């Protein structure tokens, strides 16, 4: 392992859900990034949220019951 953090992506059914999740996370100052869905991952929506593995539980708590998402997948390095 090279010491770099593991990243996850949260996939959404629609861009509007991704944007709503981003707004919530920004308001709570939780680090994340909106990125295009990686080619190896299939999704109905073209963008997803990328975040470090240590933030997964915080992110899930923040958007639970507020934003519908499809799944969370680990990104391969």
PyMOL Python script that loads the backbone (N, CA, C, O; Angstrom):
from pymol import cmd

cmd.read_pdbstr("""\
ATOM      1  N   UNK A   1       0.839  -1.183   0.000  1.00  0.00           N
ATOM      2  CA  UNK A   1       0.000   0.000   0.000  1.00  0.00           C
ATOM      3  C   UNK A   1       0.878   1.237   0.000  1.00  0.00           C
ATOM      4  O   UNK A   1       1.888   1.274   0.703  1.00  0.00           O
ATOM      5  N   UNK A   2       0.520   2.236  -0.761  1.00  0.00           N
ATOM      6  CA  UNK A   2       1.358   3.415  -0.914  1.00  0.00           C
ATOM      7  C   UNK A   2       1.035   4.529   0.071  1.00  0.00           C
ATOM      8  O   UNK A   2       1.635   5.600  -0.019  1.00  0.00           O
ATOM      9  N   UNK A   3       0.121   4.325   0.998  1.00  0.00           N
ATOM     10  CA  UNK A   3      -0.194   5.336   1.985  1.00  0.00           C
ATOM     11  C   UNK A   3      -1.231   6.350   1.560  1.00  0.00           C
ATOM     12  O   UNK A   3      -1.654   7.174   2.371  1.00  0.00           O
ATOM     13  N   UNK A   4      -1.652   6.311   0.308  1.00  0.00           N
ATOM     14  CA  UNK A   4      -2.677   7.253  -0.136  1.00  0.00           C
ATOM     15  C   UNK A   4      -4.039   6.790   0.370  1.00  0.00           C
ATOM     16  O   UNK A   4      -4.275   5.589   0.500  1.00  0.00           O
ATOM     17  N   UNK A   5      -4.934   7.732   0.655  1.00  0.00           N
ATOM     18  CA  UNK A   5      -6.238   7.359   1.204  1.00  0.00           C
ATOM     19  C   UNK A   5      -7.098   6.607   0.195  1.00  0.00           C
ATOM     20  O   UNK A   5      -7.000   6.818  -1.013  1.00  0.00           O
ATOM     21  N   UNK A   6      -7.933   5.734   0.716  1.00  0.00           N
ATOM     22  CA  UNK A   6      -8.902   5.031  -0.110  1.00  0.00           C
ATOM     23  C   UNK A   6     -10.089   5.954  -0.327  1.00  0.00           C
ATOM     24  O   UNK A   6     -10.542   6.622   0.602  1.00  0.00           O
ATOM     25  N   UNK A   7     -10.586   5.988  -1.541  1.00  0.00           N
ATOM     26  CA  UNK A   7     -11.738   6.828  -1.861  1.00  0.00           C
ATOM     27  C   UNK A   7     -12.953   5.980  -2.192  1.00  0.00           C
ATOM     28  O   UNK A   7     -12.845   4.859  -2.690  1.00  0.00           O
ATOM     29  N   UNK A   8     -14.097   6.544  -1.902  1.00  0.00           N
ATOM     30  CA  UNK A   8     -15.382   5.954  -2.254  1.00  0.00           C
ATOM     31  C   UNK A   8     -16.133   6.933  -3.135  1.00  0.00           C
ATOM     32  O   UNK A   8     -15.847   8.130  -3.141  1.00  0.00           O
ATOM     33  N   UNK A   9     -17.095   6.412  -3.879  1.00  0.00           N
ATOM     34  CA  UNK A   9     -18.016   7.268  -4.623  1.00  0.00           C
ATOM     35  C   UNK A   9     -19.439   6.905  -4.225  1.00  0.00           C
ATOM     36  O   UNK A   9     -19.768   5.737  -4.016  1.00  0.00           O
ATOM     37  N   UNK A  10     -20.262   7.921  -4.127  1.00  0.00           N
ATOM     38  CA  UNK A  10     -21.684   7.752  -3.852  1.00  0.00           C
ATOM     39  C   UNK A  10     -22.417   8.039  -5.149  1.00  0.00           C
ATOM     40  O   UNK A  10     -22.266   9.110  -5.736  1.00  0.00           O
ATOM     41  N   UNK A  11     -23.218   7.065  -5.595  1.00  0.00           N
ATOM     42  CA  UNK A  11     -23.926   7.161  -6.869  1.00  0.00           C
ATOM     43  C   UNK A  11     -25.382   7.545  -6.648  1.00  0.00           C
ATOM     44  O   UNK A  11     -26.009   7.136  -5.671  1.00  0.00           O
ATOM     45  N   UNK A  12     -25.903   8.336  -7.572  1.00  0.00           N
ATOM     46  CA  UNK A  12     -27.267   8.853  -7.489  1.00  0.00           C
ATOM     47  C   UNK A  12     -28.033   8.531  -8.764  1.00  0.00           C
ATOM     48  O   UNK A  12     -27.433   8.278  -9.808  1.00  0.00           O
ATOM     49  N   UNK A  13     -29.360   8.541  -8.677  1.00  0.00           N
ATOM     50  CA  UNK A  13     -30.205   8.305  -9.846  1.00  0.00           C
ATOM     51  C   UNK A  13     -30.339   9.542 -10.712  1.00  0.00           C
ATOM     52  O   UNK A  13     -30.637   9.439 -11.902  1.00  0.00           O
ATOM     53  N   UNK A  14     -30.120  10.715 -10.123  1.00  0.00           N
ATOM     54  CA  UNK A  14     -30.294  11.964 -10.868  1.00  0.00           C
ATOM     55  C   UNK A  14     -29.289  13.004 -10.389  1.00  0.00           C
ATOM     56  O   UNK A  14     -28.865  12.992  -9.233  1.00  0.00           O
ATOM     57  N   UNK A  15     -28.918  13.896 -11.288  1.00  0.00           N
ATOM     58  CA  UNK A  15     -27.989  14.973 -10.966  1.00  0.00           C
ATOM     59  C   UNK A  15     -28.526  15.815  -9.809  1.00  0.00           C
ATOM     60  O   UNK A  15     -27.756  16.260  -8.958  1.00  0.00           O
ATOM     61  N   UNK A  16     -29.832  16.034  -9.774  1.00  0.00           N
ATOM     62  CA  UNK A  16     -30.413  16.866  -8.710  1.00  0.00           C
ATOM     63  C   UNK A  16     -30.149  16.280  -7.326  1.00  0.00           C
ATOM     64  O   UNK A  16     -29.953  17.031  -6.370  1.00  0.00           O
ATOM     65  N   UNK A  17     -30.141  14.950  -7.199  1.00  0.00           N
ATOM     66  CA  UNK A  17     -29.840  14.321  -5.908  1.00  0.00           C
ATOM     67  C   UNK A  17     -28.373  14.551  -5.526  1.00  0.00           C
ATOM     68  O   UNK A  17     -28.062  14.828  -4.367  1.00  0.00           O
ATOM     69  N   UNK A  18     -27.488  14.435  -6.500  1.00  0.00           N
ATOM     70  CA  UNK A  18     -26.064  14.664  -6.242  1.00  0.00           C
ATOM     71  C   UNK A  18     -25.824  16.105  -5.801  1.00  0.00           C
ATOM     72  O   UNK A  18     -25.049  16.353  -4.878  1.00  0.00           O
ATOM     73  N   UNK A  19     -26.485  17.047  -6.457  1.00  0.00           N
ATOM     74  CA  UNK A  19     -26.322  18.455  -6.104  1.00  0.00           C
ATOM     75  C   UNK A  19     -26.892  18.756  -4.721  1.00  0.00           C
ATOM     76  O   UNK A  19     -26.321  19.554  -3.977  1.00  0.00           O
ATOM     77  N   UNK A  20     -28.001  18.130  -4.375  1.00  0.00           N
ATOM     78  CA  UNK A  20     -28.587  18.316  -3.043  1.00  0.00           C
ATOM     79  C   UNK A  20     -27.647  17.764  -1.970  1.00  0.00           C
ATOM     80  O   UNK A  20     -27.446  18.397  -0.934  1.00  0.00           O
ATOM     81  N   UNK A  21     -27.076  16.589  -2.218  1.00  0.00           N
ATOM     82  CA  UNK A  21     -26.125  16.003  -1.269  1.00  0.00           C
ATOM     83  C   UNK A  21     -24.908  16.905  -1.113  1.00  0.00           C
ATOM     84  O   UNK A  21     -24.415  17.104  -0.002  1.00  0.00           O
ATOM     85  N   UNK A  22     -24.426  17.447  -2.217  1.00  0.00           N
ATOM     86  CA  UNK A  22     -23.271  18.345  -2.161  1.00  0.00           C
ATOM     87  C   UNK A  22     -23.584  19.570  -1.307  1.00  0.00           C
ATOM     88  O   UNK A  22     -22.754  19.993  -0.503  1.00  0.00           O
ATOM     89  N   UNK A  23     -24.752  20.129  -1.475  1.00  0.00           N
ATOM     90  CA  UNK A  23     -25.153  21.311  -0.701  1.00  0.00           C
ATOM     91  C   UNK A  23     -25.164  21.006   0.800  1.00  0.00           C
ATOM     92  O   UNK A  23     -24.697  21.810   1.607  1.00  0.00           O
ATOM     93  N   UNK A  24     -25.697  19.850   1.160  1.00  0.00           N
ATOM     94  CA  UNK A  24     -25.736  19.444   2.572  1.00  0.00           C
ATOM     95  C   UNK A  24     -24.321  19.281   3.122  1.00  0.00           C
ATOM     96  O   UNK A  24     -24.011  19.778   4.204  1.00  0.00           O
ATOM     97  N   UNK A  25     -23.468  18.589   2.379  1.00  0.00           N
ATOM     98  CA  UNK A  25     -22.104  18.344   2.848  1.00  0.00           C
ATOM     99  C   UNK A  25     -21.300  19.631   2.941  1.00  0.00           C
ATOM    100  O   UNK A  25     -20.501  19.789   3.864  1.00  0.00           O
ATOM    101  N   UNK A  26     -21.492  20.552   2.010  1.00  0.00           N
ATOM    102  CA  UNK A  26     -20.816  21.853   2.080  1.00  0.00           C
ATOM    103  C   UNK A  26     -21.242  22.611   3.327  1.00  0.00           C
ATOM    104  O   UNK A  26     -20.409  23.209   4.007  1.00  0.00           O
ATOM    105  N   UNK A  27     -22.545  22.588   3.632  1.00  0.00           N
ATOM    106  CA  UNK A  27     -23.045  23.320   4.798  1.00  0.00           C
ATOM    107  C   UNK A  27     -22.487  22.751   6.100  1.00  0.00           C
ATOM    108  O   UNK A  27     -22.406  23.459   7.104  1.00  0.00           O
ATOM    109  N   UNK A  28     -22.104  21.480   6.086  1.00  0.00           N
ATOM    110  CA  UNK A  28     -21.535  20.837   7.269  1.00  0.00           C
ATOM    111  C   UNK A  28     -20.010  20.758   7.206  1.00  0.00           C
ATOM    112  O   UNK A  28     -19.384  20.144   8.070  1.00  0.00           O
ATOM    113  N   UNK A  29     -19.412  21.374   6.189  1.00  0.00           N
ATOM    114  CA  UNK A  29     -17.953  21.422   6.010  1.00  0.00           C
ATOM    115  C   UNK A  29     -17.320  20.026   5.981  1.00  0.00           C
ATOM    116  O   UNK A  29     -16.247  19.810   6.545  1.00  0.00           O
ATOM    117  N   UNK A  30     -17.992  19.094   5.322  1.00  0.00           N
ATOM    118  CA  UNK A  30     -17.464  17.736   5.164  1.00  0.00           C
ATOM    119  C   UNK A  30     -16.775  17.658   3.800  1.00  0.00           C
ATOM    120  O   UNK A  30     -17.420  17.866   2.772  1.00  0.00           O
ATOM    121  N   UNK A  31     -15.473  17.361   3.780  1.00  0.00           N
ATOM    122  CA  UNK A  31     -14.733  17.318   2.512  1.00  0.00           C
ATOM    123  C   UNK A  31     -15.287  16.264   1.546  1.00  0.00           C
ATOM    124  O   UNK A  31     -15.573  15.131   1.935  1.00  0.00           O
ATOM    125  N   UNK A  32     -15.426  16.661   0.300  1.00  0.00           N
ATOM    126  CA  UNK A  32     -15.939  15.780  -0.752  1.00  0.00           C
ATOM    127  C   UNK A  32     -15.653  16.457  -2.084  1.00  0.00           C
ATOM    128  O   UNK A  32     -15.176  17.591  -2.124  1.00  0.00           O
ATOM    129  N   UNK A  33     -15.944  15.760  -3.166  1.00  0.00           N
ATOM    130  CA  UNK A  33     -15.770  16.352  -4.494  1.00  0.00           C
ATOM    131  C   UNK A  33     -16.789  15.741  -5.439  1.00  0.00           C
ATOM    132  O   UNK A  33     -16.977  14.524  -5.452  1.00  0.00           O
ATOM    133  N   UNK A  34     -17.444  16.578  -6.227  1.00  0.00           N
ATOM    134  CA  UNK A  34     -18.321  16.087  -7.292  1.00  0.00           C
ATOM    135  C   UNK A  34     -17.436  15.753  -8.485  1.00  0.00           C
ATOM    136  O   UNK A  34     -16.629  16.576  -8.918  1.00  0.00           O
ATOM    137  N   UNK A  35     -17.592  14.540  -9.014  1.00  0.00           N
ATOM    138  CA  UNK A  35     -16.791  14.120 -10.164  1.00  0.00           C
ATOM    139  C   UNK A  35     -17.687  13.383 -11.156  1.00  0.00           C
ATOM    140  O   UNK A  35     -18.768  12.920 -10.791  1.00  0.00           O
ATOM    141  N   UNK A  36     -17.242  13.271 -12.410  1.00  0.00           N
ATOM    142  CA  UNK A  36     -17.977  12.416 -13.355  1.00  0.00           C
ATOM    143  C   UNK A  36     -17.918  10.966 -12.867  1.00  0.00           C
ATOM    144  O   UNK A  36     -16.917  10.548 -12.285  1.00  0.00           O
ATOM    145  N   UNK A  37     -18.973  10.211 -13.099  1.00  0.00           N
ATOM    146  CA  UNK A  37     -18.966   8.800 -12.707  1.00  0.00           C
ATOM    147  C   UNK A  37     -17.847   8.103 -13.480  1.00  0.00           C
ATOM    148  O   UNK A  37     -17.796   8.198 -14.706  1.00  0.00           O
ATOM    149  N   UNK A  38     -16.947   7.401 -12.779  1.00  0.00           N
ATOM    150  CA  UNK A  38     -15.860   6.694 -13.466  1.00  0.00           C
ATOM    151  C   UNK A  38     -16.401   5.704 -14.502  1.00  0.00           C
ATOM    152  O   UNK A  38     -17.471   5.121 -14.327  1.00  0.00           O
ATOM    153  N   UNK A  39     -15.644   5.532 -15.574  1.00  0.00           N
ATOM    154  CA  UNK A  39     -16.080   4.682 -16.689  1.00  0.00           C
ATOM    155  C   UNK A  39     -16.373   3.250 -16.266  1.00  0.00           C
ATOM    156  O   UNK A  39     -17.264   2.612 -16.828  1.00  0.00           O
ATOM    157  N   UNK A  40     -15.636   2.734 -15.283  1.00  0.00           N
ATOM    158  CA  UNK A  40     -15.827   1.345 -14.866  1.00  0.00           C
ATOM    159  C   UNK A  40     -17.068   1.146 -13.996  1.00  0.00           C
ATOM    160  O   UNK A  40     -17.423   0.015 -13.664  1.00  0.00           O
ATOM    161  N   UNK A  41     -17.725   2.246 -13.629  1.00  0.00           N
ATOM    162  CA  UNK A  41     -18.928   2.171 -12.793  1.00  0.00           C
ATOM    163  C   UNK A  41     -20.128   2.611 -13.608  1.00  0.00           C
ATOM    164  O   UNK A  41     -20.075   3.625 -14.304  1.00  0.00           O
ATOM    165  N   UNK A  42     -21.195   1.862 -13.524  1.00  0.00           N
ATOM    166  CA  UNK A  42     -22.419   2.201 -14.247  1.00  0.00           C
ATOM    167  C   UNK A  42     -23.359   2.962 -13.328  1.00  0.00           C
ATOM    168  O   UNK A  42     -23.507   2.616 -12.156  1.00  0.00           O
ATOM    169  N   UNK A  43     -23.997   4.003 -13.864  1.00  0.00           N
ATOM    170  CA  UNK A  43     -24.962   4.779 -13.093  1.00  0.00           C
ATOM    171  C   UNK A  43     -25.883   5.501 -14.048  1.00  0.00           C
ATOM    172  O   UNK A  43     -25.496   5.827 -15.170  1.00  0.00           O
ATOM    173  N   UNK A  44     -27.103   5.751 -13.606  1.00  0.00           N
ATOM    174  CA  UNK A  44     -28.045   6.522 -14.416  1.00  0.00           C
ATOM    175  C   UNK A  44     -27.674   8.001 -14.440  1.00  0.00           C
ATOM    176  O   UNK A  44     -28.057   8.728 -15.356  1.00  0.00           O
ATOM    177  N   UNK A  45     -26.944   8.432 -13.450  1.00  0.00           N
ATOM    178  CA  UNK A  45     -26.567   9.837 -13.315  1.00  0.00           C
ATOM    179  C   UNK A  45     -25.111   9.993 -13.740  1.00  0.00           C
ATOM    180  O   UNK A  45     -24.310   9.081 -13.534  1.00  0.00           O
ATOM    181  N   UNK A  46     -24.760  11.122 -14.324  1.00  0.00           N
ATOM    182  CA  UNK A  46     -23.411  11.333 -14.825  1.00  0.00           C
ATOM    183  C   UNK A  46     -22.407  11.847 -13.820  1.00  0.00           C
ATOM    184  O   UNK A  46     -21.212  11.887 -14.115  1.00  0.00           O
ATOM    185  N   UNK A  47     -22.865  12.250 -12.616  1.00  0.00           N
ATOM    186  CA  UNK A  47     -21.927  12.728 -11.605  1.00  0.00           C
ATOM    187  C   UNK A  47     -22.128  11.963 -10.298  1.00  0.00           C
ATOM    188  O   UNK A  47     -23.194  11.406 -10.035  1.00  0.00           O
ATOM    189  N   UNK A  48     -21.074  11.956  -9.497  1.00  0.00           N
ATOM    190  CA  UNK A  48     -21.125  11.275  -8.209  1.00  0.00           C
ATOM    191  C   UNK A  48     -20.297  12.069  -7.205  1.00  0.00           C
ATOM    192  O   UNK A  48     -19.576  12.994  -7.578  1.00  0.00           O
ATOM    193  N   UNK A  49     -20.403  11.705  -5.947  1.00  0.00           N
ATOM    194  CA  UNK A  49     -19.602  12.318  -4.892  1.00  0.00           C
ATOM    195  C   UNK A  49     -18.433  11.403  -4.574  1.00  0.00           C
ATOM    196  O   UNK A  49     -18.615  10.206  -4.351  1.00  0.00           O
ATOM    197  N   UNK A  50     -17.228  11.970  -4.552  1.00  0.00           N
ATOM    198  CA  UNK A  50     -16.049  11.207  -4.148  1.00  0.00           C
ATOM    199  C   UNK A  50     -15.618  11.702  -2.772  1.00  0.00           C
ATOM    200  O   UNK A  50     -15.646  12.901  -2.493  1.00  0.00           O
ATOM    201  N   UNK A  51     -15.219  10.765  -1.921  1.00  0.00           N
ATOM    202  CA  UNK A  51     -14.778  11.145  -0.581  1.00  0.00           C
ATOM    203  C   UNK A  51     -13.825  10.087  -0.041  1.00  0.00           C
ATOM    204  O   UNK A  51     -13.791   8.957  -0.529  1.00  0.00           O
ATOM    205  N   UNK A  52     -13.053  10.467   0.972  1.00  0.00           N
ATOM    206  CA  UNK A  52     -12.113   9.542   1.591  1.00  0.00           C
ATOM    207  C   UNK A  52     -12.859   8.565   2.493  1.00  0.00           C
ATOM    208  O   UNK A  52     -13.912   8.884   3.045  1.00  0.00           O
ATOM    209  N   UNK A  53     -12.297   7.381   2.628  1.00  0.00           N
ATOM    210  CA  UNK A  53     -12.960   6.304   3.371  1.00  0.00           C
ATOM    211  C   UNK A  53     -13.273   6.675   4.814  1.00  0.00           C
ATOM    212  O   UNK A  53     -14.287   6.235   5.355  1.00  0.00           O
ATOM    213  N   UNK A  54     -12.426   7.472   5.441  1.00  0.00           N
ATOM    214  CA  UNK A  54     -12.661   7.831   6.840  1.00  0.00           C
ATOM    215  C   UNK A  54     -13.867   8.752   7.022  1.00  0.00           C
ATOM    216  O   UNK A  54     -14.294   8.981   8.154  1.00  0.00           O
ATOM    217  N   UNK A  55     -14.419   9.280   5.941  1.00  0.00           N
ATOM    218  CA  UNK A  55     -15.579  10.173   6.015  1.00  0.00           C
ATOM    219  C   UNK A  55     -16.895   9.468   5.710  1.00  0.00           C
ATOM    220  O   UNK A  55     -17.958  10.086   5.781  1.00  0.00           O
ATOM    221  N   UNK A  56     -16.837   8.202   5.376  1.00  0.00           N
ATOM    222  CA  UNK A  56     -18.048   7.497   4.928  1.00  0.00           C
ATOM    223  C   UNK A  56     -19.192   7.579   5.936  1.00  0.00           C
ATOM    224  O   UNK A  56     -20.308   7.938   5.559  1.00  0.00           O
ATOM    225  N   UNK A  57     -18.949   7.262   7.188  1.00  0.00           N
ATOM    226  CA  UNK A  57     -20.046   7.264   8.169  1.00  0.00           C
ATOM    227  C   UNK A  57     -20.591   8.668   8.392  1.00  0.00           C
ATOM    228  O   UNK A  57     -21.799   8.837   8.559  1.00  0.00           O
ATOM    229  N   UNK A  58     -19.728   9.677   8.399  1.00  0.00           N
ATOM    230  CA  UNK A  58     -20.189  11.069   8.552  1.00  0.00           C
ATOM    231  C   UNK A  58     -21.077  11.483   7.389  1.00  0.00           C
ATOM    232  O   UNK A  58     -22.105  12.133   7.584  1.00  0.00           O
ATOM    233  N   UNK A  59     -20.682  11.109   6.190  1.00  0.00           N
ATOM    234  CA  UNK A  59     -21.456  11.464   5.002  1.00  0.00           C
ATOM    235  C   UNK A  59     -22.797  10.741   5.000  1.00  0.00           C
ATOM    236  O   UNK A  59     -23.830  11.345   4.711  1.00  0.00           O
ATOM    237  N   UNK A  60     -22.785   9.469   5.318  1.00  0.00           N
ATOM    238  CA  UNK A  60     -24.049   8.721   5.362  1.00  0.00           C
ATOM    239  C   UNK A  60     -25.001   9.313   6.402  1.00  0.00           C
ATOM    240  O   UNK A  60     -26.196   9.444   6.139  1.00  0.00           O
ATOM    241  N   UNK A  61     -24.487   9.670   7.576  1.00  0.00           N
ATOM    242  CA  UNK A  61     -25.328  10.288   8.612  1.00  0.00           C
ATOM    243  C   UNK A  61     -25.894  11.624   8.151  1.00  0.00           C
ATOM    244  O   UNK A  61     -27.057  11.931   8.410  1.00  0.00           O
ATOM    245  N   UNK A  62     -25.080  12.413   7.471  1.00  0.00           N
ATOM    246  CA  UNK A  62     -25.492  13.752   7.051  1.00  0.00           C
ATOM    247  C   UNK A  62     -26.625  13.737   6.042  1.00  0.00           C
ATOM    248  O   UNK A  62     -27.506  14.597   6.085  1.00  0.00           O
ATOM    249  N   UNK A  63     -26.614  12.769   5.132  1.00  0.00           N
ATOM    250  CA  UNK A  63     -27.649  12.781   4.096  1.00  0.00           C
ATOM    251  C   UNK A  63     -28.751  11.751   4.311  1.00  0.00           C
ATOM    252  O   UNK A  63     -29.703  11.694   3.532  1.00  0.00           O
ATOM    253  N   UNK A  64     -28.633  10.936   5.361  1.00  0.00           N
ATOM    254  CA  UNK A  64     -29.644   9.920   5.652  1.00  0.00           C
ATOM    255  C   UNK A  64     -31.021  10.570   5.759  1.00  0.00           C
ATOM    256  O   UNK A  64     -31.185  11.563   6.468  1.00  0.00           O
ATOM    257  N   UNK A  65     -31.986  10.029   5.074  1.00  0.00           N
ATOM    258  CA  UNK A  65     -33.373  10.530   5.047  1.00  0.00           C
ATOM    259  C   UNK A  65     -33.521  11.910   4.406  1.00  0.00           C
ATOM    260  O   UNK A  65     -34.596  12.506   4.469  1.00  0.00           O
ATOM    261  N   UNK A  66     -32.451  12.424   3.788  1.00  0.00           N
ATOM    262  CA  UNK A  66     -32.529  13.732   3.125  1.00  0.00           C
ATOM    263  C   UNK A  66     -32.342  13.619   1.623  1.00  0.00           C
ATOM    264  O   UNK A  66     -32.960  14.357   0.856  1.00  0.00           O
ATOM    265  N   UNK A  67     -31.486  12.689   1.201  1.00  0.00           N
ATOM    266  CA  UNK A  67     -31.171  12.520  -0.218  1.00  0.00           C
ATOM    267  C   UNK A  67     -31.152  11.026  -0.544  1.00  0.00           C
ATOM    268  O   UNK A  67     -30.531  10.229   0.159  1.00  0.00           O
ATOM    269  N   UNK A  68     -31.835  10.673  -1.611  1.00  0.00           N
ATOM    270  CA  UNK A  68     -31.834   9.281  -2.065  1.00  0.00           C
ATOM    271  C   UNK A  68     -30.575   9.023  -2.894  1.00  0.00           C
ATOM    272  O   UNK A  68     -30.263   9.779  -3.814  1.00  0.00           O
ATOM    273  N   UNK A  69     -29.861   7.954  -2.562  1.00  0.00           N
ATOM    274  CA  UNK A  69     -28.704   7.563  -3.371  1.00  0.00           C
ATOM    275  C   UNK A  69     -28.801   6.087  -3.691  1.00  0.00           C
ATOM    276  O   UNK A  69     -29.460   5.326  -2.982  1.00  0.00           O
ATOM    277  N   UNK A  70     -28.134   5.687  -4.772  1.00  0.00           N
ATOM    278  CA  UNK A  70     -28.199   4.294  -5.217  1.00  0.00           C
ATOM    279  C   UNK A  70     -27.282   3.389  -4.416  1.00  0.00           C
ATOM    280  O   UNK A  70     -27.715   2.367  -3.883  1.00  0.00           O
ATOM    281  N   UNK A  71     -26.016   3.765  -4.333  1.00  0.00           N
ATOM    282  CA  UNK A  71     -25.045   2.920  -3.644  1.00  0.00           C
ATOM    283  C   UNK A  71     -23.755   3.677  -3.415  1.00  0.00           C
ATOM    284  O   UNK A  71     -23.541   4.767  -3.946  1.00  0.00           O
ATOM    285  N   UNK A  72     -22.901   3.064  -2.607  1.00  0.00           N
ATOM    286  CA  UNK A  72     -21.553   3.570  -2.367  1.00  0.00           C
ATOM    287  C   UNK A  72     -20.593   2.479  -2.809  1.00  0.00           C
ATOM    288  O   UNK A  72     -20.735   1.317  -2.429  1.00  0.00           O
ATOM    289  N   UNK A  73     -19.607   2.870  -3.624  1.00  0.00           N
ATOM    290  CA  UNK A  73     -18.614   1.910  -4.117  1.00  0.00           C
ATOM    291  C   UNK A  73     -17.221   2.424  -3.824  1.00  0.00           C
ATOM    292  O   UNK A  73     -16.961   3.626  -3.867  1.00  0.00           O
ATOM    293  N   UNK A  74     -16.327   1.491  -3.524  1.00  0.00           N
ATOM    294  CA  UNK A  74     -14.932   1.844  -3.331  1.00  0.00           C
ATOM    295  C   UNK A  74     -14.281   2.019  -4.694  1.00  0.00           C
ATOM    296  O   UNK A  74     -14.512   1.225  -5.606  1.00  0.00           O
ATOM    297  N   UNK A  75     -13.473   3.051  -4.828  1.00  0.00           N
ATOM    298  CA  UNK A  75     -12.725   3.260  -6.071  1.00  0.00           C
ATOM    299  C   UNK A  75     -11.462   2.425  -6.029  1.00  0.00           C
ATOM    300  O   UNK A  75     -10.785   2.362  -5.003  1.00  0.00           O
ATOM    301  N   UNK A  76     -11.147   1.791  -7.129  1.00  0.00           N
ATOM    302  CA  UNK A  76      -9.898   1.037  -7.200  1.00  0.00           C
ATOM    303  C   UNK A  76      -8.767   2.001  -7.515  1.00  0.00           C
ATOM    304  O   UNK A  76      -8.922   2.925  -8.314  1.00  0.00           O
ATOM    305  N   UNK A  77      -7.628   1.772  -6.876  1.00  0.00           N
ATOM    306  CA  UNK A  77      -6.473   2.672  -7.062  1.00  0.00           C
ATOM    307  C   UNK A  77      -5.716   2.352  -8.309  1.00  0.00           C
ATOM    308  O   UNK A  77      -4.721   3.010  -8.614  1.00  0.00           O
TER     309      UNK A  77
END
""", "prot")
cmd.dss("prot")
cmd.show_as("cartoon", "prot")
cmd.util.cbc("prot")
cmd.orient("prot")
